[in-house]
């Protein structure tokens, strides 16, 4: 049986997960995308995590927590080294949402979010969704990221 992590190639990816206010975020699932054989860990009470892997390649580190937008960071891992990932901030879903009714007959609808981020200024973010043929949708954003999940029935 072959070991998943070869001792001579081992690397450890470490970092910290925070809330938007800068507080430590415990309980975040941290894993390597596409590598279930390497397992996962969860961030500790201080927001820190450590996860072992085989070094010598670029790996995508995924961060997920129920009720928050997930994040992903790429890190190049070297053999027999610790690799520090910059702090990751997970943002909770915005509880104030605008329903989008694609069957309303209007080709354009505006959805607004009340979430405000200091560096983006005081105006609420505005997102426009334009329904296109064959169920495709285009999103034009101003000032903020958005997690959009639209299901269009034929």
N, C-alpha and C positions, 0 to 999 in steps of 0.2 A: 504494500500500500504506500502511495506517495503522499508526503505531507503537503498540505495546502500552502503553507508558508515555509520556504526554505531558509534555514537559519543564516546562511551566508548572504542572503539577499534581503533579509528582513528590514523593513522601514516602519516607522510609526508616525502617523499623521495626527497632529494635535492642534487644538484651537479652542475657541470659546463661542457660545451662542448667546445672543442678547435679545431683549425686547426693544421696541423702538425708543423707549425712554432710557435705555442703557443698563437696565437691570439684568442680572444673570437669568437665563432661561433653562431650567432643568427639564428633563424628560423628553428632549428632542431626539428623535431617531436619526443616527448618523451612520451612513453606509456608503459603500463604493458602488456606483451605478454599473449594472451589468455583471457584477461579481458576487452573487449570493454565497459562493463558497467561502468568501472572506468574512461572512457574518456581519454583525452590526453592533453598535453600542448605543447608549443613551447618554445625553449630557448630564453631568452631576449637578448637585445643588448650587455649585458656584458657576455653572454654565460651561465648564470645561469638559473636554472629551479627548480620548486617545483611541486610535484604531490602527491595528497592525496590518501590514500587507507585504507583498513582494515588491521591492524597490526596482528602480531602473526603467520606469515608464510613467507616462502621464495617466492619472486616474481622476475620474469625476467623483467628487464627494457630494452626496445628497443629504439634505437636512429636511426633516418633515415632522410636523406636529399637528394633531387634529385641531381644526379651527384657525389655522394659519396658512399663509401662502408658503409653499415649499421653496427651497433655494438649492443651488448647485454651484460648486466651485471646482475648478481644475487645479491639480497640483502635480508637479513633477517630483517623483520620489527617487531618492538615491539609495543605493545599497547601504545598509548598516548606519542609517542616519534618522534623526527626528526631523520631520518637516512641519513647520508651523504655518497654519492657514490663518489669514487675516480674520478678524472678528466677523461673524455672520449675524445679521439681524433678521429675525422672522417677524413679519407683520401679520397681525390677526386680520381675518376677513372683516370687511366693513359691514356693520349691522344695518346701515342705512343704504338700501338699494332701490333702484328704479326698475320695475318689471318691464321687459321688452316684449311687446306683442307683435310678432312678425306677421300675423294674419290681419293686422289692423288696416291694411290697404295703403299705408303710408310708406314710401320708399326710404324715408329717413326718420329716425327717432333719436332723441337726445336723452342720455342717461347721465345723471349727476351724482357725485359722491360728496359727502360732507367731510370726509377725511382730509385733514390738513397736515402738511409737513412743513416745518419751519423754513427749510431752505427753498421750498417751492413757492413761498409767498402766501398771502392770505386768501387768495381767490380759490374757490372750490374747483377741483379738476372737472373738466367736461369731456365726455367721451361720445363720439358719434358712431352709430352703427348703420351701415348702409346695406340693405338686403340686395343681393345680386341674384342673377339667374342660377339655377341648379343648386340652390341652397347655400351658395358660398356667401360669406360675409366679410366685409372689410371694416377694420377698426382704425380710426384716426384718433390719436391721443394728443392731449395738451397737458403738460405739467405733472402727470402722475402715471404710475403703472397701474394696470388693471388686470384682474383675473377674469376672463370672459369665457363662459361655457354656454354655447348656443346649440340647441338641437333643432334642426329644421326638418319637418316631415315633408315628404314629396306630395 
